[in-house]
Amino acid sequence: MLAQQGILSKADGDCVAVERPDGSSAVLLVCEHASREIPERFGDLGLSAEARSSHIAWDPGALAVARKISAGLDATLVFQRFSRLIYDCNRPPESAGAMPETSEIYTIPGNQHLGEADRQARTEGLYIPFHDRIRSLLKERAARGQKTVIVTIHSFTPIYNGKPRAVELGILHDEDRWLADRMLDAATEAPLYKTERNQPYGPEDGVTHTLKLHGLANGLHNVMIEVRNDLIRDDVGQGVVADYLTGLLQSSLEA
């Protein structure tokens, strides 16, 4: 969509994708860090191929897991088609992390010293259309009387800044803990993974932006799921995790 302030070419296509738009489930799945693709106008951002394929560019395995949950629940899925290195759609425009100059051990040359016009173009090209599409879906669901809970799907690296992470599955929430509490209770009853509340990140790290923007602001229950990415490197692992999370969500919503 060239209307997206010129940062996307015709070859790039739209920045947001929706699958199962008429899904019957109350769950609306969101995957902000689904892709490592970079719009053609930005080249390689001055990064190596290794860096561009690493977790700094996307959440490996998250989209595959989200798609399997979507199929299992018949749930609508919304995801961003471009790398969070250009714009992290789980951050507001004023956040330094929205267009990061550094990520873990990497400096991102293409993001250094961005001017206001550059930041605005990225915001208008990626962030605004992405969240506007979620708003449109919420309005459509409300108009047809469909209940909604918002579930965002992410993955995290098993080693961060040289420190191993023991947690395997994180159930995150902001002020609304209704769904998180139920999922944590269900995980305790069926402890397949080491599961913790608000780990390896929490609201204090600024990771609940989407939950606040579309969940808290609209009075909708919401939760953020983080999966350690070594567990979802292949189709088998993705399937096991997706089945487990689908079960947690189903039992939690029925409760």
ChimeraX attribute file (.defattr): number of C-alpha atoms within 10 A of each C-alpha:
attribute: neighborCount
match mode: 1-to-1
recipient: residues
	/A:1	15
	/A:2	13
	/A:3	11
	/A:4	18
	/A:5	14
	/A:6	14
	/A:7	20
	/A:8	22
	/A:9	15
	/A:10	9
	/A:11	9
	/A:12	17
	/A:13	13
	/A:14	20
	/A:15	19
	/A:16	19
	/A:17	15
	/A:18	16
	/A:19	16
	/A:20	15
	/A:21	16
	/A:22	14
	/A:23	18
	/A:24	15
	/A:25	18
	/A:26	17
	/A:27	25
	/A:28	26
	/A:29	26
	/A:30	24
	/A:31	26
	/A:32	30
	/A:33	30
	/A:34	26
	/A:35	21
	/A:36	22
	/A:37	19
	/A:38	20
	/A:39	19
	/A:40	12
	/A:41	12
	/A:42	13
	/A:43	10
	/A:44	17
	/A:45	16
	/A:46	14
	/A:47	15
	/A:48	10
	/A:49	9
	/A:50	8
	/A:51	16
	/A:52	19
	/A:53	17
	/A:54	14
	/A:55	19
	/A:56	23
	/A:57	22
	/A:58	25
	/A:59	27
	/A:60	26
	/A:61	26
	/A:62	28
	/A:63	25
	/A:64	19
	/A:65	27
	/A:66	29
	/A:67	23
	/A:68	20
	/A:69	27
	/A:70	22
	/A:71	17
	/A:72	15
	/A:73	18
	/A:74	20
	/A:75	23
	/A:76	24
	/A:77	26
	/A:78	27
	/A:79	25
	/A:80	28
	/A:81	23
	/A:82	25
	/A:83	25
	/A:84	28
	/A:85	26
	/A:86	24
	/A:87	24
	/A:88	25
	/A:89	27
	/A:90	23
	/A:91	20
	/A:92	19
	/A:93	19
	/A:94	10
	/A:95	12
	/A:96	11
	/A:97	19
	/A:98	21
	/A:99	25
	/A:100	19
	/A:101	17
	/A:102	16
	/A:103	13
	/A:104	10
	/A:105	11
	/A:106	11
	/A:107	15
	/A:108	19
	/A:109	13
	/A:110	18
	/A:111	19
	/A:112	13
	/A:113	9
	/A:114	12
	/A:115	9
	/A:116	8
	/A:117	9
	/A:118	13
	/A:119	18
	/A:120	14
	/A:121	15
	/A:122	22
	/A:123	25
	/A:124	18
	/A:125	22
	/A:126	26
	/A:127	25
	/A:128	15
	/A:129	17
	/A:130	22
	/A:131	20
	/A:132	12
	/A:133	16
	/A:134	21
	/A:135	14
	/A:136	11
	/A:137	18
	/A:138	18
	/A:139	13
	/A:140	14
	/A:141	19
	/A:142	12
	/A:143	9
	/A:144	8
	/A:145	9
	/A:146	14
	/A:147	14
	/A:148	19
	/A:149	18
	/A:150	21
	/A:151	23
	/A:152	26
	/A:153	24
	/A:154	25
	/A:155	26
	/A:156	24
	/A:157	20
	/A:158	18
	/A:159	12
	/A:160	12
	/A:161	8
	/A:162	9
	/A:163	8
	/A:164	10
	/A:165	14
	/A:166	12
	/A:167	17
	/A:168	22
	/A:169	26
	/A:170	26
	/A:171	24
	/A:172	28
	/A:173	24
	/A:174	21
	/A:175	11
	/A:176	18
	/A:177	15
	/A:178	14
	/A:179	23
	/A:180	24
	/A:181	17
	/A:182	18
	/A:183	25
	/A:184	20
	/A:185	15
	/A:186	18
	/A:187	22
	/A:188	14
	/A:189	9
	/A:190	12
	/A:191	12
	/A:192	13
	/A:193	16
	/A:194	12
	/A:195	20
	/A:196	17
	/A:197	18
	/A:198	21
	/A:199	18
	/A:200	22
	/A:201	16
	/A:202	17
	/A:203	14
	/A:204	9
	/A:205	9
	/A:206	15
	/A:207	18
	/A:208	23
	/A:209	16
	/A:210	25
	/A:211	26
	/A:212	18
	/A:213	14
	/A:214	19
	/A:215	21
	/A:216	17
	/A:217	9
	/A:218	11
	/A:219	12
	/A:220	15
	/A:221	20
	/A:222	28
	/A:223	25
	/A:224	25
	/A:225	20
	/A:226	25
	/A:227	29
	/A:228	24
	/A:229	22
	/A:230	17
	/A:231	19
	/A:232	21
	/A:233	14
	/A:234	12
	/A:235	12
	/A:236	11
	/A:237	16
	/A:238	25
	/A:239	17
	/A:240	16
	/A:241	22
	/A:242	23
	/A:243	16
	/A:244	18
	/A:245	20
	/A:246	20
	/A:247	19
	/A:248	19
	/A:249	21
	/A:250	17
	/A:251	14
	/A:252	19
	/A:253	15
	/A:254	8
	/A:255	10
